[in-house]
Amino acid sequence: MHASWAPIFRIRGREGERSDNLEKMMKEVTLTEIQNNLPGYLKLAEEEKIVIMQDGKPAGMLINFKSSDDWFDYWLERDPRFLRRIQSARESLRAGRGVKLEDVEL
């Protein structure tokens, strides 16, 4: 199984800077490599995120979910309907409508 360390995202900072922490968290693997050894890469994804490259560009990612709750949280955090509801709730709070959690008496 061949995979290279990958600087995937440009982090804010000076041009050309990269985050060593980000590189250590993700591996870059070609789509062909994934197709040839999916079980091995699924196992590797238990320890780190795997970025799937196609034609030299990021095309997908393998991410391990330790439980169905982890999967649900991941999905919910990216669901546009949920994000719109969160945005609306925050706007209501800024407008003085609603009750902040820290103001709720138990």
N, C-alpha and C positions, 0 to 999 in steps of 0.2 A: 504494500500500500504506500503510494508516494503522495506526499502533500507538502506544500511549502508554507512557511509563515507568511501571512498576508497583511500588508497595510491596506485595509479596505476603505476606510473613510478618512477624509481630510479633517483634521481636528483644528479648531481655531488656534491661531498662533501665527508665527512667521511662516512665509512660504517655504515649503520643503520640510518643515518640522513634521514629525509624526509621533504618535503616542506608542511607546514601547509596551505599555499595558494593553492597549487595544490589539497589538500584534500578537501578544501571548494568549489572548482570549479567542482568536479565530484562526482557522486554517483555510487556505484557498485550495480548492480541488476542482479539476476539470469535470465536466459532465460525463465524459467518457470513463474517467476513473470511478465516478460514482456508479455508473451503469455496470461496470465490471466487478465491483465489490461493494454493493449496497449493504449487505449485512455487516461487513467490517466497518464501514463508515457510520452506520447506525450505532454500533458499539462505541466507536470513537466519539460520537456526538454526546455520549453520556458524560464525557469529561470536558468537552469544549464545543463551541459552535463551528460548524463547517460551512464555508461559503462556497457555493457551487458556481463555477465560472463557465460561461459559454462564449466562445469567440473572444476570449480575453476580457469579458465584462461580467460583473456579478449578475447571476440569473436567479438565484435562490439560496436558501439556507436550510441546513439541517440543525434542528434544535431539539434537545432532549427534554421531555416532560416527565418528571418523576411521579406525577399523579394526574388523575383527570382534573383535579382542581387547578394544577399548574397550567394545563392546556386551556381550561376555561378562562383563567385569568389572562393568559396571553391573548386569547381570542377577543375577550371583552375589552381589553386595553386598546385594541386596534379596530373595534367595531365603530363605524362612523355614526350610527344612531346613538350609541352609548356616549360617544364623545360629544355629540351635539347636546345631549341631555345634561352632561356635566357642565358644558359651556353655558347653557341656559341657567342652570342652578347658580353658577358663580356670578353671572350677570344679575340675577335676582338678589343675591346677597349684597353685591356692591350697590344696588339700588335701594337697599334697606328693607327688602322683603325677605321673609324667612327667618330662621333661627340658626345661628352658628352652633356647631356640635359642642364646642366648649362652653356654650351658654345653657345647654340642656342640663337640668337638675335631675339626678337619678334618685 
